[in-house]
Amino acid sequence: MTKLNTPKESPRALAIFASFVASESAGGIVLMGAALAAIIVANSPMAAYYFAALHSVWGGLSIELWINDGLMAIFFLMVGLEIKREVLAGGLASWGQRALPGFAAAGGMLVPALIYVAINMGNSQTLSGWAIPAATDIAFALGVLSLLGKRVPTSLKVFLAALAILDDLGAVTIIALFYSSGLNLPMLGASFATLAVLIVMNRMGVQRLLPYLLLGLMLWFFVLQSGVHATLAGVALALCIPLGTRQEEARSPLLFLEEKMHYWVAFAVVPVFGFANAGVSLSGITLGNLIDPVPLGVALGLFVGKQVGVFLAATLAIRSGLARLPEGSNWMQMYGVALLCGIGFTMSLFIGNLAFPGAPHLIDEVKVGVLMGSILSAIVGVLLLRSRLSHH
């Protein structure tokens, strides 16, 4: 006989669901699930429908482009809001707060790129993917770290979040400088004109969000047509939305928009992107393919380059007296966090699409490399941190 839910059970189930959604690990777990689902579908009888749906055209753009150029502009808007808040009034508001994550982020972008270049030297086509292993996935890395529970010092979580935010800022700069081509000057001019209006609104103290969002939509369209990647419109819009003073914090447009967007980005935008971009057919892939220059460069860049770059740069900053070890942590825990920085899922896949337009076989190799490097970084990082936290 089927047991019916009692009125007491439904609120309990809702409470469990609400608790999960509010947890630090929820976004990372949902993203992992979306990536796993994409790999399963891409290697099942539904694969043909999956890839056909992504390439179907609606409104002049394929579904894949709507996701990568449209939905991801919302993700970059969220990234821009986080960067502005942290720099003006958060964990990156002073030099002392920026020093350690700043040095670590710089090292964590430089060394992976050098490793990728060294492996792909002499191949002009694949060299354009040098920035793929340079980015850390905030949601994924923080989600994995939060799985270790309250034993993780808060200072380590703050360090990882600040590092990832600065890392994203670096990735945005790289996209703007190196992955824009075929500029349409009239549309670029319209983009700058729209941006100028947004800046004037900010300087005049306009607090209503609707005018910013409407102009932001226009800015996205102009940037999309200009040859500069459309997602940069999201960052530009974010930097124009006023934060307000400490006294005005309760009605800050930036804080209000960030709060309203957080769950949509974490549980809709990023998982949809993950599902659309992680799907790779594993049929025909051999062990020999795993050591091809692109997947090997991406995987080693993420797994080896990130941990070496982040930990070495952080060590130099601390030893030189420019920064301090996060409070309540030790060197091995710092090294474990450096390992987690090798989880480059969302941003790495995104840059991979920009690096190899019109080369699906190379994009598939990027996906394999990103999955290898990110999974290795997550597993080894968790194992190391778990042992050190238990010992501590």
N, C-alpha and C positions, 0 to 999 in steps of 0.2 A: 504494500500500500504506500502511495507517495506521501511523503511528509511535507505538509505545507509550512511555509515560513510564518512564524508567529510575529506579531507586531514588535516584540522585543528583539528578534533576530535581525530585522531589516535595519533599524538604527545602528546596531552593532556593526553590521557589514558596511554601512555608510561611514561609520567612524573609522573603521580599519582602512577603507579606501581613502578617506580624507587625510588620515595619518600618513599613508604612503605617498600621496601627492605632495604633501608638505615636507617630506623628508628630503635631505640633501642628495640622496642617491637616486631618487625617482627618475629625474631626467636622464641620467646616464643609463639606468636600467631599461627605460623605454627605448632609448636610442640603440642599445645593444640588441633588444628584441626586434626592432625594425631592420637592423642590418642583417641579423640572422634570418629573418623572414625573407628578405630580398635574395639572399644566397640560396635558400631553399627553393624559392619560386623560380629563380633563374636556372636551376638545375632539375626542374620537374617538367611534367608534360604541359604545364601552364607557361613555360618560358616564352613561347612564341607570342602569346597574348600579352605577356608582361612587356616585352620589348616593343611590340606593335603599339601598345597603349602609350608608351613613353614617346614614341616618334609620331603619333597622330597629331594633326595640326588643328588648333582651335584659336580663332581670333588672330590669325597671322603668325602665330608662334607654336612650336611643338609643345606638348605637355612638359617635356623635359626642360625646355627653355623657360617656360612659365615658372617652373619650380626653381631652376638655377638662377634665373635673372629676376624673377618676381618675388617668390616667397623668400629667397635668400636676401633680398633687399630689406625685408622685414627683420630677418636675423641680424643683418649688419646695422640696422637702426637700433636694435637692442644692444649690440656691441658698442655702438657709439654712445648711447645713453650711459652705459656702465663706465666707459672710459672717462667721459666728462664728469660724472658724479665722483668717481674715485680720485681724479686729479684735482678737482676743485674742493671737495669736502669729505673725501673718504680716505682709504688706506694708502693713497699715493699723493696726498696733499702737500707733503714736505719732502725735501731732499733726503732726509734720513729714512723716510718710509719708502722712497723710490729706489734707493741705492742698491739694496740686495736683490730685489726682483728685477731691477733694471739691468744690472750686470748679468744676472743669470739668464734673463730673456735674450740679451745680446749674444751671449755665448751659445745659448741653445738654438739660435737661428744660424749662427755662423758655421759651427762645426758640422751639423748635418748637411748644409749646402756644400761645404768643401768635400765631404765624403762622397756625396752624389756626383759632383763634378769630377773627382778623381776616378771614379768607376766608369763614367760616361765620357771621359776625355777623348776627343777625336771624332765624336759623333755629333754633328751640329744639330740634327733633328732631336735627339733625346736630351741634349744639354739644356734645352729650354725648360726642362722640368726640374731645374736645380732648386727651386723654392718649395717643391712639394713636401720634403720632410722637415721644413723649417718651422711649421706651425703646430701648436698644441691645442687639442680639443678641450675647452673649458668644462663642458657638461660631462663628458666622458671621464676625464681625469679626476674631477672633484667627486663624481659619482662613485668611482672605484675607491678613492681615498675614504669616502664616508662609509663604505661597507665595513671598514675596520672599527667603526663605532667611536665611542667617546674616549677611547684610549689615545686617539690621535690628538696631540696638543693643538689647541685652537690657532696658535701662532703658525703652525705648519700649513693649516688650511688657508689662513690669510695670505701666507707667502705664495702658495700655489695659485690662488685666485688672482693675486696681483701680478704674478709672473705671466699667467695665461692672458690677462687683459693687455699687458704690455706687448706680449707676443702677438696678440690679435692686431694691435696697433701697427706693429711691424709688418704683419701680413697684408693689412690694408694698404700700407705705403708701397709694398712690393707690387701688389696688384695694379695700383695707380701708375707706377713708374715703368713696369716691365711687361704688363699683360694688357695694354691698351694699344690698338692699332687701327689704321684706316680712319683717321679722324675726320669727322664731318664738321667743318669750321662753323657754319651757321648754327647747327644744333649745339655745338660746344659754346658758342656765344650766348645762345638762349639759356643754356644751363647756368652760365656765370651770371647772367642777368637775373634769373630766378633766385639764385643763391644770394645775390646782392640784396634783393628784396627781403629775403628771410633774415639776413644780417641786420638790415635797417629795422625790421619789426622787433628783433631782439633788443637792439639798442634803444628803441622807443619804449620798451617795457611792455609790449603786447603779451598778455598772459593767457589769452584764450588759445586752446590747442587746435581748434578746427581750421583757422586760417593757415597755421603751419602745416597741417596734414594735407590740406588741399594743394598748397603750393609744393609740398613734398611730392605729391603724386605727379604734378607737372614736371618737377625736377627729375623724377625717375624716368619719365617718358623722354625728355630731352637728352638725358645722359645715355639712355638705351640707344638712341638714334645717333649719338655723337661719336661712337667708337670707343669711348671710355666705358669700362664695365659698369653696368647699371646698378650693381649692388653698392657702389661707392656713393650713390645718391642717398642711401640710407644713413651712412656715416655723416655725410655733410648735413643732412637734415637734423640729425641728433645733436650735432654741435651748435646748432642755431636755436634749439629749444631751451628756454630759460630755466635755470635751476632755482633762482631766487636766493634770498638771504636766509640765514638761520631762522630769523623771525618769521619768514614767509614759508618755511619748510612745509607746513601743513597744507598749503595750497600750491606747492611747486608743480608747474606743468611737467617738468622732467620726471620727478618722482612719481607723479600720478600715472603718466604714460608708461613708465618702466614697470610699475606694479601691475597695471592692467595687461601689459604685453607678456609678462614673465611666463605665465602658464601656457599661453597660446604658443609662444616660441618653443618652450621646453617640451610640450606634449603634442604639438601639431607640426609646426614649421620644420624643426630639426629632424624629427622622426620621418616625416614625409620626404625630406631631402635624403636622409639615410636610406630609406626604402628604394628611392628612385635611382640612387647612385652606387649602392653597394652591390647590386646584383651583377654577378659575373659568372659566366658559365665555366665550370671547372673541367668540362670534358676536353680531352686532348692535352691538358696541362700535365707535364711530366716534371720530375725533379730537376731535369736539366733546364726547364723553362724558369724555374725559381731563381736561377743564378744568371739569367739574362741581365744586361746592364740596368734596365729601368727598375724591375722589381727588386733587384739586389741593392741598387743605390738607394731606393726609397726605404726598404726594410732596414738596412744598416744605418742609414741616416737617422731614422727614428729611434731604433733600439740602441745603437752605439753612440751615434752623434749627439743625440739629445742628452743622454746621461753624462757623457764626457763634457760637453759644452756647458751645460747648466751647472754641474758640480764644480768643474774647474774654475769657471768665472765667479761663482759664488765663493769658493775657497779663497781666490785671489782678493776679492772684495773684503772678506772678513779678515784675512791675515794682514792686509794692508791698513786695516783700521777704518776703512770707508763704510763698513757695515758691520752688523752683529749677527751672530747665529740666532735664529728665532727662539724666543724665550721658551724654556721647558723642553727643548729638543736637543738632540746630539748629532754628531757627524753622520752616523749610519742612517739615522732617520732622514736627514737631509739628502743623503744619497738615494734613499728609497723614493723620495719625492722627485728627485731628478730622473729616476727611472720612469715614473708615471708621466713625466713630461713627454715621453716618447709615444704617448697615445695621441696620434694626430688625425684622427678619423675625419671629422667634418671638414675642417679647413684644408687638410691635405687632399682629400677627394675633390674639393672645390677648385683648388689651384691646379690639380691634375687635369681637370676639364678645360681650364684656360690655357694650359701649357701645350696641349695636343689637340687642338680643334681639327675635326675631320680625320682623326687617326684613331678609330675605335679599338684597334688592336693594342695600341700603346696605352689607351685609357684603361683597358682591361688589365694590362700589366701593372699600371699604377694601383688599381684596386687590390691586386694580389699583394703587392709590396706594402701597401698601407695596412692591409689586414694582418700580414705577417709581423710587421714592425710594431703595430699597436697591440696585438695580442701578446707578443713576447714581453713588451714593456709592462703591460698590465699584470701579467702573471708573475714575472720576476719581481716587479715592484711591490706587489701585495705580499708575496712570500717573504721578502726581506723585511718590509715594514712590520708584518705580523710577528716575525721572530724577534725583531728588536723592541717592538712595543711590549711584547710579553716579557722579555728579559728585563726591560726597563721597569 
